[in-house]
Amino acid sequence: MIISVASGKGGTGKTTVATNMAIAIGSEAVLLDCDVEEPNAHLFVNPEIEKTETVFTPIPLIDEEKCTYCRKCVEICRFKAIIVVGETVLTFPELCHSCGGCVAVCPEDAITETGRELGVTEAGHAGEITFINGRLRVGEAMSPPLIRQVRTFVRSDKINIIDAPPGTSCPVITAMRGTDFVLMVTEPTPFGLHDLKLAVEAVKILGIPHGLVINRADMGDDRVKAYAEQENIPVLMEIPFDRRIAEAYSRGQLIYNVMPEWKAAFAGLYQQIETLIGQGGQSQ
């Protein structure tokens, strides 16, 4: 089972929910931090990293002795990562999406591939749970290939919890695609509702069952709940605005550990998701 914990905007409490639920599940859980631009799940679960691997993405390498400057590579590249100027071929690795199209269409076999470093994956354990994260190289813009590499650590015999990036752009879609359930975390504010709507539309396009956690639920207004009812999205948990929770977060502590009354709540959150998946999710 793969559960992706996502949010339409940053700061809603997505990582809080992902880490606490993983700890509540225990030894059956694999926690994968796919927020590779700003990974922070490790701050709460304090994993022991046992293996670090550098991740590369393929980019074109031109053999200009073979090149006839036919421009077929230029024509196929939607991202302008390769151009021909006179009898010179220029590549722009930072723009390359590693699709391999230029290699496939070159009639002279003048294009091969080399690697550009994206970042690293880190694997280890945090107590009973398996922990994986990705860390994007500073200055690197292409996070989806690194997210896909983090997802190769998914275990088919475990309960995999993905801490997805915030928003609704390509990195988020990469983290959510092919998962069994998307748990969206929001807050009852105008910004929270606006970005939740965007996230819901993205999840609907992917056709993934989904549910909602409302953080700081006793602030703001009831428009998020009204929207959830209108869209038939089950609200699986409400977390209040509580000073003790804020203090625990600021210290890098899990709610599960410092507030025992929440242990059953996070275990119950997973059980609700398991039930919804068994029922085929909520109405689409």
C-alpha positions as CSV (number, residue, x, y, z in Angstrom):
1,M,0.0,0.0,0.0
2,I,1.2,3.5,-0.8
3,I,-0.3,6.6,0.8
4,S,0.8,10.0,-0.4
5,V,0.4,12.9,2.1
6,A,0.0,16.1,0.1
7,S,-1.1,19.7,0.5
8,G,-2.0,22.5,-1.9
9,K,0.4,24.9,-0.1
10,G,3.3,24.7,2.3
11,G,3.0,25.1,6.0
12,T,-0.3,23.2,6.5
13,G,1.2,20.4,8.6
14,K,1.7,17.8,5.9
15,T,5.0,16.5,7.4
16,T,3.5,16.5,10.9
17,V,0.8,14.1,9.7
18,A,3.1,11.9,7.6
19,T,5.6,11.4,10.4
20,N,3.1,10.8,13.2
21,M,1.1,8.4,11.1
22,A,4.3,6.4,10.1
23,I,5.4,6.2,13.8
24,A,1.8,5.0,14.7
25,I,2.0,2.3,12.1
26,G,5.3,1.1,13.5
27,S,7.5,-1.6,12.0
28,E,5.3,-2.1,8.9
29,A,5.8,1.5,7.8
30,V,8.2,2.9,5.2
31,L,8.5,6.7,5.4
32,L,9.7,8.3,2.1
33,D,10.3,12.0,2.2
34,C,9.8,13.1,-1.4
35,D,9.9,16.8,-0.6
36,V,13.4,16.7,-2.0
37,E,13.9,20.5,-2.2
38,E,13.3,21.0,1.6
39,P,13.2,17.5,3.2
40,N,12.5,17.8,6.9
41,A,10.9,14.6,8.0
42,H,14.2,13.5,9.4
43,L,14.1,16.4,12.0
44,F,11.1,14.6,13.7
45,V,12.0,10.9,13.4
46,N,15.8,11.2,13.9
47,P,16.8,8.3,11.6
48,E,20.1,6.6,11.5
49,I,21.2,6.9,7.9
50,E,22.9,3.7,6.7
51,K,23.3,4.3,3.0
52,T,23.7,7.4,0.8
53,E,23.7,7.2,-3.0
54,T,24.3,10.0,-5.5
55,V,21.6,10.2,-8.2
56,F,22.3,11.3,-11.8
57,T,20.0,12.1,-14.7
58,P,21.0,11.5,-18.3
59,I,21.8,14.5,-20.5
60,P,23.0,14.5,-24.2
61,L,26.7,14.3,-25.1
62,I,27.4,15.4,-28.7
63,D,30.1,13.9,-31.0
64,E,30.6,16.7,-33.4
65,E,32.8,14.6,-35.6
66,K,29.7,12.6,-36.5
67,C,27.2,15.4,-36.4
68,T,25.9,16.7,-39.7
69,Y,24.0,19.6,-38.0
70,C,20.6,18.3,-39.4
71,R,18.8,19.9,-36.4
72,K,16.5,16.9,-35.8
73,C,17.6,17.0,-32.2
74,V,16.6,20.6,-32.0
75,E,13.2,20.0,-33.5
76,I,12.2,17.2,-31.1
77,C,13.4,19.0,-27.9
78,R,10.4,20.9,-26.4
79,F,12.5,22.4,-23.7
80,K,15.2,24.1,-25.9
81,A,17.9,22.2,-24.1
82,I,19.8,21.7,-27.4
83,I,20.4,24.2,-30.3
84,V,22.5,24.3,-33.4
85,V,24.4,27.5,-34.3
86,G,26.1,27.2,-37.6
87,E,28.4,24.2,-37.2
88,T,28.2,24.2,-33.4
89,V,25.9,22.2,-31.2
90,L,25.1,23.7,-27.8
91,T,23.5,21.9,-24.9
92,F,21.9,23.3,-21.8
93,P,21.9,20.5,-19.2
94,E,19.8,22.5,-16.7
95,L,16.9,22.6,-19.2
96,C,17.1,18.9,-20.2
97,H,14.3,16.7,-19.0
98,S,16.2,13.5,-19.8
99,C,13.6,12.2,-22.3
100,G,16.1,10.7,-24.6
101,G,14.4,12.0,-27.7
102,C,17.5,13.6,-29.2
103,V,19.3,10.3,-28.9
104,A,16.5,8.4,-30.6
105,V,16.1,10.7,-33.6
106,C,19.8,11.4,-34.4
107,P,20.4,9.8,-37.9
108,E,24.2,9.8,-37.4
109,D,24.3,8.3,-33.9
110,A,26.2,11.4,-32.9
111,I,24.4,11.8,-29.5
112,T,25.0,9.6,-26.5
113,E,24.2,10.3,-22.9
114,T,26.3,11.3,-19.9
115,G,25.1,12.1,-16.3
116,R,24.3,15.3,-14.4
117,E,24.2,15.0,-10.6
118,L,20.8,15.7,-9.2
119,G,21.3,15.0,-5.5
120,V,21.3,12.1,-3.1
121,T,19.1,9.5,-1.6
122,E,19.5,8.6,2.0
123,A,18.2,5.3,3.5
124,G,18.2,4.0,7.0
125,H,15.9,3.4,10.0
126,A,14.1,5.5,12.6
127,G,13.4,3.1,15.4
128,E,11.1,0.4,13.9
129,I,10.3,2.2,10.7
130,T,12.3,2.3,7.4
131,F,13.3,5.8,6.4
132,I,14.1,7.1,3.0
133,N,14.6,10.7,1.8
134,G,16.0,12.6,-1.2
135,R,18.0,15.7,-1.0
136,L,18.2,17.9,-4.2
137,R,21.5,19.4,-5.1
138,V,21.7,23.1,-4.3
139,G,20.9,25.1,-7.5
140,E,19.2,22.1,-9.2
141,A,15.8,22.7,-10.6
142,M,14.8,19.2,-11.8
143,S,13.3,17.4,-8.8
144,P,11.0,14.8,-10.4
145,P,13.8,12.4,-11.4
146,L,15.1,12.4,-7.9
147,I,11.6,11.9,-6.5
148,R,11.2,8.9,-8.8
149,Q,14.5,7.5,-7.5
150,V,13.2,7.9,-3.9
151,R,10.1,6.0,-4.9
152,T,12.1,3.0,-6.0
153,F,12.5,2.2,-2.3
154,V,8.8,1.5,-2.0
155,R,8.2,-1.9,-0.5
156,S,5.3,-3.9,-1.8
157,D,5.1,-5.8,1.5
158,K,5.0,-2.7,3.7
159,I,2.8,0.4,4.3
160,N,4.5,3.2,2.4
161,I,3.9,6.8,3.5
162,I,5.1,9.4,1.0
163,D,5.6,12.9,2.3
164,A,5.0,14.7,-1.0
165,P,6.1,18.3,-1.9
166,P,3.6,21.0,-1.4
167,G,1.6,22.5,-4.3
168,T,0.2,21.0,-7.5
169,S,3.2,21.2,-9.9
170,C,5.2,18.4,-11.6
171,P,7.1,17.3,-8.4
172,V,3.8,16.8,-6.6
173,I,2.3,14.8,-9.4
174,T,5.4,12.6,-9.5
175,A,5.0,11.9,-5.8
176,M,1.3,11.1,-6.0
177,R,1.0,9.2,-9.3
178,G,0.3,5.5,-8.9
179,T,-0.4,5.7,-5.2
180,D,-3.4,4.0,-3.5
181,F,-4.6,7.0,-1.6
182,V,-3.9,10.7,-1.3
183,L,-4.3,12.2,2.2
184,M,-4.5,16.0,1.8
185,V,-3.7,18.3,4.7
186,T,-5.2,21.8,4.7
187,E,-6.1,24.6,7.1
188,P,-9.4,26.5,7.4
189,T,-8.2,29.8,5.8
190,P,-9.0,31.4,2.5
191,F,-5.5,30.5,1.2
192,G,-5.9,26.9,2.5
193,L,-9.2,26.5,0.7
194,H,-8.0,28.0,-2.5
195,D,-5.0,25.7,-2.7
196,L,-7.0,22.7,-1.5
197,K,-9.3,23.1,-4.5
198,L,-6.3,23.1,-6.9
199,A,-4.9,19.9,-5.2
200,V,-8.3,18.2,-5.3
201,E,-8.6,18.9,-9.1
202,A,-5.1,17.4,-9.6
203,V,-6.0,14.3,-7.6
204,K,-9.3,13.9,-9.5
205,I,-7.4,13.9,-12.8
206,L,-5.1,11.2,-11.5
207,G,-8.2,9.2,-10.4
208,I,-6.8,8.5,-6.9
209,P,-9.1,8.0,-3.8
210,H,-8.5,10.8,-1.3
211,G,-9.4,12.2,2.1
212,L,-8.7,15.2,4.2
213,V,-7.0,16.3,7.4
214,I,-7.8,19.8,8.7
215,N,-5.0,21.2,10.7
216,R,-5.6,24.1,13.2
217,A,-9.3,23.2,12.7
218,D,-10.7,25.5,15.3
219,M,-9.4,28.6,13.6
220,G,-10.7,30.3,10.5
221,D,-14.2,29.4,9.3
222,D,-16.3,26.4,8.1
223,R,-15.8,26.9,4.3
224,V,-13.2,24.0,4.1
225,K,-15.7,21.6,5.7
226,A,-18.5,22.9,3.4
227,Y,-16.3,22.3,0.4
228,A,-15.3,18.8,1.6
229,E,-19.0,17.9,2.0
230,Q,-19.9,19.4,-1.4
231,E,-17.1,17.3,-3.1
232,N,-17.8,14.2,-1.0
233,I,-14.3,14.2,0.5
234,P,-14.2,12.5,3.9
235,V,-12.6,14.5,6.7
236,L,-10.5,11.9,8.5
237,M,-9.0,14.0,11.2
238,E,-9.1,17.4,12.7
239,I,-6.1,18.8,14.6
240,P,-6.9,21.8,16.8
241,F,-4.7,24.9,17.2
242,D,-3.0,23.8,20.4
243,R,0.0,25.5,22.0
244,R,1.4,22.1,23.1
245,I,1.4,20.9,19.5
246,A,3.1,24.1,18.3
247,E,5.8,23.8,21.0
248,A,6.4,20.1,20.1
249,Y,6.8,21.0,16.5
250,S,9.2,23.8,17.2
251,R,11.4,21.3,19.2
252,G,11.3,18.7,16.4
253,Q,9.1,16.4,18.6
254,L,6.3,14.2,17.4
255,I,2.8,14.8,18.7
256,Y,2.6,11.0,19.0
257,N,5.4,10.9,21.6
258,V,4.7,14.0,23.7
259,M,0.9,13.9,23.7
260,P,-0.2,10.2,24.4
261,E,-3.8,11.0,23.8
262,W,-3.0,11.4,20.1
263,K,-1.5,7.9,19.7
264,A,-4.9,6.3,19.1
265,A,-5.9,9.1,16.8
266,F,-3.0,8.6,14.4
267,A,-3.4,4.9,14.4
268,G,-7.1,5.4,13.7
269,L,-6.2,7.7,10.8
270,Y,-4.4,4.9,9.0
271,Q,-7.2,2.5,9.8
272,Q,-9.7,4.8,8.2
273,I,-7.6,5.1,5.1
274,E,-7.3,1.3,4.9
275,T,-11.0,1.0,5.2
276,L,-11.6,3.6,2.4
277,I,-9.1,1.8,0.1
278,G,-10.9,-1.4,0.7
279,Q,-14.2,0.2,-0.2
280,G,-12.7,1.7,-3.4
281,G,-12.2,5.2,-1.9
282,Q,-14.8,8.0,-1.7
283,S,-17.1,9.0,-4.5
284,Q,-15.1,10.5,-7.4
